[in-house]
Amino acid sequence: MKVEDNTNPSFGLNHPFNTGLGIPIARLSEDAQGTLTLLFREVKDSNGQPSDRILALTNKHVVSVDTTTDYEFNEADPQHIIVCGERRLARAVGEIEDAINKDLRDAVKLNSELADLGDQVSLAVQRKTTALKEKNENITILQTLFDEVQANWKDVEGRKFGLVDWAPAISVRVDDRHYTRDIATISVDKEKLENFESNIVDLGSDFDASQLEDRFWPIASVRDGKTIPANLQLPISSALDKNGEPLYIVGKYGNTTKLTLGRYSGMDAYICTDLGLESREVVVYNYSKKSDDFSDHGDSGSLIFTGDGKGLAILHSGMPRGMHNHVTYATPLWWVIKQILVKYPSADFYGITYSLD
C-alpha cells in the first residue's frame, strides 16, 4: 500500500501495510517478529555485474533461529520473511475495526443531536452536519481499507516479503570496537515495493508535527528553525558518524510500540556477558519516568533516528527492569553500513550519506 495523506482516516492504520520505514516483519516458519531497518540497492553483484536487487536490513535474531552460525541464501533451505506476523496482523485488523466502530458511534450521536436541533439554522447545525458528513466519509474509507486487508493480507502467501540473503552469526568480535553485529539482509520481492520511493520514516498518527517538534526539541532555543515535515514523512538523509555531536532526543518506529521517543547522551555502554565477552553499545533511555518504554520485544531491527532525519543506530535489544525496558541497546548505523559494504561493495542506500573514517 502507499502511505496515505495525513488527512486520510486510514493514515496510521495502514502503516503495517505501507512502504514507510518501520515495516513489521516475521519469519514465515514461526511468529518471531521484528522490524525492517531500511532498504538499499545492490547495484552490482559479487561478480561485478549490474544488479537490480533491492535488499532490506534487519537483525540476525529476527530472521534466524540459530544466531550462532552464518547463513547465506540456499535454494535447498530458503528462509522466507513475511510482512506482519499473525499477532501484528490481528492487532492491525483490530485497530481498523475499532476506528470504524468509533466513527459509527459518533455518527449515531451526531444524527441524534441534529434531530434534537430540528429545523434550526445555526452554527451548531452547520458544524454538526459537516462533522456527520466527515464521519460517514471516514466509515466508507476505513471499511474499504478493512476489506482490502481481509482480501489481500490474511493469506500468508500474499504477505511474503522476500528471502534472507545474508545473515552472519551475531558477534561482538568483528573488530576492536566490539560493537554488536546483529544484522541480516533480505532480498525483497520488488512487487512489494511498488510504492517505495526512498528510506522515509512514516511517523504515524499518534502525534502531529508540532507535538513531535516539542518532544524532539523540548528546549525552545534548540527547537528554533527545526521542523518535522507536516505530512509526517521523515526522510533519512544521513548516518551520524562516530564523531557526531551528543544527541538528546531520538525516535524509532517499531513493530510493537510504534513511534516512541527516547534520550541519547552520546555515551556508549560497555557490557560484559557471563562468559567474559565485552560489547560496546549505543544506549537510549526512556523519554521520561512517566513515558512508555522506548522499545519492547518485536521492535528489534528498528532504525533509531533524530528529528531532523539522521540515522543513529539499529536497535537490537534492551535491559528489562521489572515489567519494563529501562534501557535500549543498539549498534551505530555508520558501523552497520560499513559491514554491509564488505558484503555488498556497491550498495546504494537511496541517498543516505555516511562517513566510515
N, C-alpha and C positions, 0 to 999 in steps of 0.2 A: 504494500500500500504506500501511497505518497503521504508525506507529512501535510496535514491539513492546516489551513489558516487558523490562527488562534481565536478567531471569532466563530469558528465552526464548533458545534456542540460535541463532535467526535474528537476534537483536539485533546490530546492527553489520553483519551480512552483507546485510540488506535495505536498508541506508542508501541505496544508489544509486536505490532504487525508492520510498522513502517521502517524506513531505512535510516532514521536518525540514530546516532550513536547511543549505545545503551541497549542494544538488541538482546533480548533474553534468549539464551541457547541452552541446549541439554544434549546429553548423549542419547542416541536412539536406543542403545542397549539397556538403558535404565534411566530413571528420572533424576539423574545427578545434574544439577543446574548451575549455570554461571552466566556471565555477561561478556559480550563482544567488546573488545577494547577499541579497535579501529580497523580500517582496511587499507591495503596497499596493492599496487600493481607490480607484477614480477618484471615486466618489460623484456628481459632476456632470460632464457632458461640456463641450466647448468652447462650447456654446450655452447652458450653464446648466441643461440638462435632467438629470433624475436618470439616473444610470448605475450599472449593476450590474457593470461590468467590473472584473476583478482583473488587475493588471499586476505583472510581475516585473522586477527590476532586475539588470543585469549590466554588463559592459564593452562599449563600442562595438567594440573589436577582436575580441571574441568572436563577435559576431553579423554583422559586416560584413567583406567582403574589402577594400573600399575604405574606408579610415578618414579620408579627406580631404574627403569630401562628406557633406552632411546627407541623411538618409533619413527619410521618413515613410511609413506604410503605404500601399501602392499595389496595388490589386487586379490590375493588369497585371504587377506584379513583387513578388509576396508572398515574404517571407523566412521560411521555416519553421525553427523551433527544436525540437530533439528532446531528450528525456531520454536520457542515456547515448549518447555516440558509440560507434562499433564497438569501439574499443580499450578504453574503460571497461566496456562490456558484457562483452567477453571476459574482462576481469580479474575482474569481479564473479562471473561464472559459474565461473571457475577457483577463486575463493576459496570458493565454496559447495561445489564438488566436493572441494576439499582438506579442508574441515571434515568432510564426510561420510566421506571415506576415513580420516581420523584417528580418528573415532569408531568406524568399523568395525574398524580395527586394535586399538583399545583394548578393544572388546567381545570380540574373539577372545582377547586376552591375559587378560582377566578370566575368561572361560569356562575357559581352561586353568588358571588359578590356583585357581578353585573346584573343578575336577576333581581337582587335586592335594590339596586340603584334604579331599576326601571328605565323610564324614558328620559331621565335627567340628561342635560347637556352640561357636562362639567369636565374639569381637568382629570378628575379621578376616573371618570368613564373612559376618557381618551387613553389614559395610561394603562388602565386595566385591559382595555380592548387590544392595545398594542402588545401588552405582555402576554395575553392569551394567544394572539396570533403567533408570537415568537415561540411559546411553549409547544403549540401544535406543530410548527415547523421543526422544532428540535426533536419531537417524538418521531416524526417521519424520517428524519436524517439518522437518528440513533437506531431506529428499527431496521433501516437499510444496512447499517453497519453490523448489527446483530445478525441479520440474515446472511450477510456476506461471510462473517466469521463461521457461522454454522455450516455454510455450504462449502467453504474453501479451506478452512483451517482445522476442522475437527479431525479429519483423516490425517494420520501422521505422515503418510506419503506426500501429502501436499505441503508439509512443513519441513521437508528435508532441505537443509541449507547448503550442505557441502560435505566434503570428506577431509578428514585430518590428513595433512600433508607432511608435517614435521612436528614432532613433539619430543624434544630431548629430555632426558631424566632431570628431575629437579636437582639442582646443585648450588652450593654456596662456594664452590672452589673453581669457578671458571677462570678467575684472575685474582690478583692480590687485593682487589676492592671488596671481595666477599659479598657482593650483592646476591640476592636470591634469584637464580634463573628458574622461574616457574612460568614458562612460555610455551605456546603451541600455535601453529598456523593451520588454517582451514582453507582448502581450495574451494571457492564458492561457486555454486551454480549461478551463472550470470543472469539467468531469468529471474532470480530472486532479487536482483539489484536493478531492476528496470527503472526505478525512481531514485536511485542513488546518484548523488552529484559529487559529494566530497565528504570529508570527515567533519560532520556538523553534529553537535550535540542538540538533540531535541530536549529542551529543558522541561517540557511537560506543562501541566496546567495547575499545579499546586500553588504557584506564586506568579504574580505578574512581574513585568520588567522592573518597575520601581521598587517593589518589595525585595527583589533579588539584589538590586543595586544597594539598598540599605543593608542587606545582610553580607554581601561580599565586601563592601567598603563601609563599615559602620561608623567610621570617623569622617565627618563632613569634609575636612580639608584633604583627606586622602581620596575621597569619592569624587571630588571636583574634576569634571572632564571625563570621567569614566562612565560608560553606559553598557547596559545589557540590551541586545537587539530587541526592539519592540515586538517582533514576531516570535521571540523566544527560541530562535535557532542560532546557536553559538558556534561559529566556525573555529576549528582548532588550527591555528596559524603556525605554531612552532612548538618545539620541545625545549623546555627550560634546561639550560646546561648546568654543569656541576658548579659553575661559578655564579649562578643566579642569585639575586638578592633574596634574603629571607622573606617568606610569604606569611600571611596571617590567615586568610580565609580561602578555602578551596572547596570545590564541589565534585560530585560524581553522580552519575545516573546508573543505578544498578537494577538487576532483575528483581530483587526482593524489596529493597527500601526506596526504590525510585530515586528522585532527586533529594540529596542531603548535602549539607554544608558542614565543614569541619575546620579545625585550626591546625596550621602547619607552621612550625617555628623556624625551619631551616636547619635544624639539628637532626642528625641521623641517630638511630638507636643501634646498639650492638647487642646481639642476642647470642647466648650460648646454650646449646642443647645438652641433654644428659650425657651424650656421647662426646662432648667437648667440641662440637662443630660450631664455629662462630660465624654469624652472618651480620650483615650491615643492612639496615632498613630505613626507608623513608617512613616517618611517623606522622600520622594525622590523629588528632584528638577530637572528641565530640565537640560540637559547636559551643555548648554550654552544659552546665549541670542539669538543666531542665529540658534540654533538647533531646530528641530521639537519637538513637545510635547512628553514627556516620555510616556503618556498614553492618551486614549480617550475612549468614550463610546464603549463598546464591548470588551475592554481589561480586564474587571473585572474577577478576578479569576487567572490572570497570576501569575506565580511564578517569584519573583524578586530574582536575584542571582548574585554572584560575578563572576569575570572572571576565578577564579580557582575552580568553581563548588560548592560553598557553598550556600545553600538556605537561603535567608534573610527573606522573608515575602510573604504573599499572598495579591495581590492588590485588593482593593475593591472600591475606589472612588478617586475623585480629586477635586481640588479647581480651578474653572474657573476664568480666568482674561481676560475679553473681549471675543474674539473668541477662546481663547486657554486655556489649562490646565496649570496653573502656578506651582501647587504642586500636587503630587500624594500621597494618603494615603494608608497604608497597615497594616496588622496585622502580628506580628512576627511568623515565621514558627514554631519555637520551641513551642510557646504557642498554636498554632493551633494543632500541633501534640499531645500536652497534652490533648486537648479537644477530639480529635479523640480517644485517648486511653481510655477515660472514656466510650465511646460508644462501641469501638472495642478493648478490653483489649489485645488481642493477635496480633494486627495489625503489619505487617511487611512491611516496606517501601522500599523494594528492595535494602537493604544495606545502606540506608541513616542513618547515625548515628546522635544522638541527646542527649542533656542533658536537663533535666527538673528541675534541682535543682537551 
